[in-house]
Amino acid sequence: MDEQDEKEDLIEPVFRNGTVTTVGILLAFSLGFITHWAANPIPWQTYHLVAVLPILAGIALQMRALALLLDTASLRRPVYARANRIFMAGLFCTASGVGLAILLDVLHVAARSALPGAA
């Protein structure tokens, strides 16, 4: 492998730094959501696990992606691409769990007829 091929397999450090920043910010939002939801005054029920498990799995995947991106090996294109795939899977899991959590809260409020004008 010559020097030209090695350069083609690397990404720009500035590009990776932007990705690290993005992953870190979205991970912080994910952690903030789960913290806020844990403090929700609506009592937790067993069915909430339907939403909590994907959120926690997504957070774990996001943390793994951040760990991969913080390593200098992530300047190599295959490592960088793997970290991005892991992050996107984590983001999808987290977003799915958040959607489920919102749906569960809406259904809980609707069941209690706490909405104005609800019968």
N, C-alpha and C positions, 0 to 999 in steps of 0.2 A: 504494500500500500504506500503510495507516495504522499508527499506533503499536500498536494492539491486535494486528494481524496479525504485526508484527515480534516481539512478545513470545511469540506462540504458536509461532513457528518456532525459539525458543531453548530450550535445556534449562537446568536449574539448575546453576550451577558446582559446587555441593557434590556433586551426582549424578555429574557428569563426573569429579570428583576421586576418587570411590570407584571408578569404572571404571578410571581411570588406575592406581590402586593395585592393583586386581585384575589388570590386564593385566601390570603390572610384576612382580608376584609370580609369576604363571604363566610369564612369559618367563624369569625367573630359574630356576625349576624345570626348564624345558625346556633351558636352557643347562647347568644342573648335571647333568642326565641325560646329555646328549651328552658332556660332559667326563668323567663317571664311566665311561661306556661306552667311551670312547676309551682309558681306562686299564685296561680289563678284561684280565686275563691270557690270555684265550682269543685266539689269533692271529686277526687279521682275514683274511677271505676275500672273494673277489669277490662272492659271494652276499649279503654283509652290506650291499651297496649297496641292496638291496631295502628295508632298514629305514632306512639312513642318509639316503637322498635325501628321503623324506617328512618325516623329522625336521628336516633342514636347511631344506626348503621351508617347513615349518610355523613354524620359528623366524624365518625371513625375513619371513613374513606377520605374525607377532606383532610383530616389530620395526617393520614398516610401520604397523601399527595403533597402536602406542605413539607413533610419530612423529606420526601424524595427531591423536591425542588430546592430545598436548602442545601443539599449535598452538591459539591462541585461537579460530581459525575452527571448532574442534570444538564450540563452544557452539551453533552452528547445527545444528538437528536433522538435516538431510540429511548433513552431514559426520560427525556423531556416529554416525548409523546406518551409514554406509559403513565407518567405522572398526570398528564392532562386527561387521559382516559379515566384514570382512577378518580380524579377530581370531578369530572363530569358525571360519573356514576354516583358519586357521593352527593353532588348537587341535585341530581334527579331524585335520589332516595329522600333527601331532606325536604325538597319541595313537595314530594308526594305525601310525606308525613305531615307537613304543615297544612296542606290542603285537607287531609283527613281530620286533623285536629280542629280546623275551622269548621268543617262539616259536622263533626261531633258536637262542638259547642253550639252551633246553630240548632241542631236537632234537640239538644238538651234544653235550650232556652224555649224553643217552640213547644216542646212537650210540657213545659211548666207554665205555658201561656203567659210568659212574662213580657211579651211584646205588646206595645200599645195597640189596642183594637183587636187583639186576638181573642177568640171565643173561649 
